[in-house]
Amino acid sequence: LTLFTVMIGSLVDAIGLRLSLLIGFGVCLAARGVMAFFTAPWFVIPAGLLPLALGEALMVPVMVAAIKKYATTAQRSMAFSMFYAMMNVGFAISGYIFDRVRTELGEYGQYTLPGAGFSLTTYQTLILLGFLFTIPNLFLVWWGLRDGIEVDEDGQVKVHKNESKYSEYPVLTAALKSSLDALVEWKRIFTGLWHQPAFYRFLAFLTLVVGVRLIFYHFHYTFPKYGIRELGEGAPIGRLFGVLNPVLIVLLVPLVGALTQRISAYRVVIFGSLIAAVSVFFMAMPPVWFQGLADGPMGDLIARKWLGVPDSTPVNPLFISIFLSVITLSVGEAFYSPRLYEYPAAI
């Protein structure tokens, strides 16, 4: 995904936002279909996981470029904040669905497709839902985004009609020639980027931020396994991070965006990163330190009333440490993450 994202950027500049998004959604749709219905590693890895990385490289980075292109400088901070808030609406919905499917089917359950005559595992079912949710996005871009749209600093929309250089050629020949032109343009843009001194300073800054971004990758990829191991199969781990975090982001990001518009993106990123980095220490502390909170009103509110832990089961103090960690991480994220998307656009 990292390699594709680096290589794709210049290609997007060459072929345009609309075509990039259409290719991205199309590739993701095909890859998620493979991963939902097939399990053989020799087929799923090259036909599912690998192209999924390419498709996702053509998602958020391209959307970030679109925000920069279609928003004026004065609108930029709030535009990125609203983009990030809406993205987290999707995260909140997916976190809820994640727990709901696991609760209904079980951690290692089966779902029989109506009329299909075969079953999918719990996690194949989740991937199938991702496949289905990709379809409306593909049509939304197809019908809702035009080529050749520009927005100037006054907010005026301009439409430039894109005419093919090879309209007199057959379709396949024209497509081949256009692809070769895009490849030449990609090479020119990508090579020129490495001659910009500011680009190296930008890479150095991002290298420092990677440490904080790693927290999110752990929450997305290793925290579910950790939660299942420590809290038991079927534990409501989706709500602990996948719902709580995005709901807080949706509430906080527009407010933080409005209050920090006049502060440079660099300073806000540094401040938010500091808060987010502190969050991991709650989960690094011995769980017994939180036993008192778990046995009191806080544990009752979080574990029993919100997460549905039965009264007959003692409240695991990890519920408290995870909750405090996610709260702190979310506050820091509300400051730094939207502005981190804005920072490359600003420089």
N, C-alpha and C positions, 0 to 999 in steps of 0.2 A: 504493500500500500504506500509506504514511504517512497519507494523507488518510482512507482507509477505517478505519484503526486508531483514529484520533482520534474519528471519528464513531460507530464501532461500540460503543465502550466503554459509553456510556450506554444503547444499545439492548440490550446483553447484560444490564445491570442490570434492564431492563424485561421482557425475555422469558425470562430464566433461562439457566442454563449448558447444560442438556441440549439444548434447542431450538437454541441458538446453535451448539453443536458439530455437531449433525445438519445444520443448514444449511451450516456451513462445510465439512464433509466432502463433502456432496452437491454443492456448487458446485465444489470442487476436483476431484471425480471427473469432472464434466461438462467442466470446462475442460481438464483433462489429456487427456481423450478427444479433444477437438477438436485439441489441439496434437500429439497422437500420429498422427492420421490425416489431417490437412489441412496444407497448406503455403502456400496463397494468403494473403498478408499482409492483404488487405482483409477476409478472414473470420477469420483466426486472431487478429488483434489485438483486435477487439471481442468475439469469442465465446470466445477462449481466454485471452489474457494479462490482459485487463481483469477478467473475473470471477475469474481465479485470484488476483489481488490481494485481492479481496473475501473469497474463501474462506480465504486465508492469514491475513487480518486476524481471522478467526474461529477461528484455531487456537491458537497459542502464547499470545496475550494472554488468551484465555478459559481455557486450562489453568492459567495463572498465577493467575487469579482463583479457580479451583477449589482450588488448593493452599492459598490463603489461607482459603477457606471451610471446607475439610475438615480443617485442621490447627490445633491449639491454639497459643497464643503460645510455649509451651515447645518445641513440636515444629517451629516454623516454619523456623528456620535449616537444620536437617537435612532437613526435607521439601523445601525448595527445592534443596538440594544433591543429593538423590537424584533429584529431577525433572530437574535439569540433567545429571546423570550418565547417566540413562537416555536422554535426548534424544541424547546423544553416542554411545551405543551404535548408534543409528540412523545417525548421521553416519558412524561407522566402517564400518558395513556398506555404506552407499551409496558411500563412497570406494573400497572394494574392488570393488564392482560396476562403478563408473565406469571404472576401469582395465581390468577384465576384459572388458567389452563392447568397449571401444576396441581392446584387444589382439586379440580374436577377429575383429572385423569390419573393423578398420582405421579410421583417422580419418574417412574419407569412404566407408565401406563401405555395403553393403546387406544387410538381413535379410529373407528371404522368409517371410512368415507361412504356416505349414502349412495347406494347403487353402484359403487366401484368394485366391491368384492375383495378389497384388501384394506389393511390397517396401516396407520402411521404411528410412530412412537410419539411420546409427549413433545419431545424437542423437534421432531420432524413437523409436528402440527404447528408449533410456534414459527418455524421457518416458512411453512405454507401460508400462515397469516401475513408474514412479511412479504411473500410473493403477491398475495392478493392486494395488499395496501400499496404496492408499487404501481399497479395498473392505473388507478386514477391519476397518479402523478404524471405518468407518461402522456396521457390524453390532455392533462392540464397544460403541460408545456407545448404540446402539439397545437392546441387551439388558442392558448392564451398568451403566447410570446411570439412576437414578430422579429424578423431579422432587420438589421439596419436602424435600430432605435438608438438615438443619442439624447442625452439631457445636458443642457449647458448650465453654467453657474447661476443663471437666473431662473432655473427650473423649467425652461421651455423645452418641449419635446420636439425633436426633429427626426424625420424618417428619411433614410437614404435607401433608395431602391437598389437592391443587389442584383446585378445582371451577370449571368454566367459568361465567361470568356469563351466557352466552348459549346454554345447553344447549337451550332451548326453540325456538331458531331453526334454520332449515335450515343445513347445513354451510357452504356458501359465504357466507351472510349472517353466520354466527357468526364465520367466519375474518376477514371484512372488518371487523366491529366490533372484534374482538380486535386486529387490526392497527392500527386507528385509536387504540385505547386505548394500545397500545405506543408509537405515534408521539407522543402527548400526554405520556406518561411520559418518553420519551426527551428531549423538549424541556425538561421540568421539571428532569431530572437534569443535562443538559448545561449549561443556563443557570445552575443553582445552583453548578456546579463553578467557574465563573469568578468567583464572589463569595467564594471562599475564599483568603485571603492566603497560606496555606501552599502552595497550588497553584502560585503564581508562583515561590516559592522552589524548589519542586520542578522546575519547567521550567528555571530558571536552572542548576540542578545538572546536569540531563540534557543541557543544551546543551554543557556542558564535556565530558561523557562521550562525546558524539557523535564527537569527534575520535578516540578510541580505538576506538569501534565501527566507524568507517570502515575500520580495518585488516581487519576480518573481511569487510566487503563487497568489498574489493579481493581478498582471498583467494578468495572465492566466485565473483566475477564477472570480474575481470581477470587474476588469477593463472593460471588455466588457459590463456588465450591467450598470456600471457607465457612460461609453461613450454613450450608447444608451439613457440613461435617460437625460444626460446633453446636448448632441449634437444632439439628435433626432434619430428616427428610420432610419436605412440605413446609418448612419454616417460611414465614412471610418476608423473605429477604428482598423481594421485588419492591415492597412498600418501604422498607427501611432505607433504601437508596434510590431505587428507580422511580418512586413516586414522591417521596419527601423532598429530595434534591431538586427535581424540576419544578415542583409547585413553589418552593421558596424562590427559585430563580425567576419564575414568571412574575411573582409578586415584587421582588427586589430590583430586578434589572432595570425596568423603566424608571423607577425612582432614583436609583444610583446614576443611571444615564443622564437624567435631567439635572441632578445635583453636581455632576462632575464634567459637564460639557465644556467648561472653560479651563479645565485642568488638562495638561498634556496626557496623551495616551500612555507615554512611557512612565510617568509618575504614578498613574492609576494602576498600571500593570504591576509595578514594583510593590505598591501598597497591598493590593489584593493578593499577590503571590505570597507575601509574608503571612497573611492571615490563613490562606489555604494550606501552607506548609505546616503550620502549627497543628492542623486538624488531625494528622496521623498519630500524634502522641497520645490522644485519648484511647486509641485502639492498641497502642504499644504498652500502656500501663497494665498492671495486674488486674484482672477482672474483679478480684475481691475488693478492690478499692471502691467499687461502685455498688457493692452489695447493699449498703444502707439505703441508697437511693432506689435500688431495685425493690426493696421491701417496703418502701414508703409510697406516698401518693403519686410520685413521678413514675415509678414502676407500674403502678396500677393503671395510670392514665395511658402510658405508652404501650405496655404489653397487653393488658387485658381489654381496655376499652377500645383502643385503636387497632391493635394487631390481632386481637381475638385469642390470646393465650388462655386456656382453661383455668378456672379458679383452683382446680386440683393440682395444677402444675406450678412449682416455684418459679418465680420470674428470674431468668438467667441475667446476671449483671451485664452480660455482653450487649443486651438490648439497650442499656443505658449508655455504655461507652460508644457503641456504634451510632446511636442517636446524636450524642454530643459531637462526635466526629463529623457526621454528615451536616449538622447545623453549622459548625465552624467552616467546613469546606465550602458550603453553599454561600455563606456571606463573603468569603474571599473570592469565590468564583464570580459572584455578581459584580464585583469590582473589576477583576482583571480579564476575564475571558472575553466579554464583548469587545473590550478595548484592544485585546490582543489581535482580534480579527481586523480591527480598524487600523492598527499600527502600520502594517505593510502598506495599506492604502494611503496613510498620511505621509509616508516617506517616499 
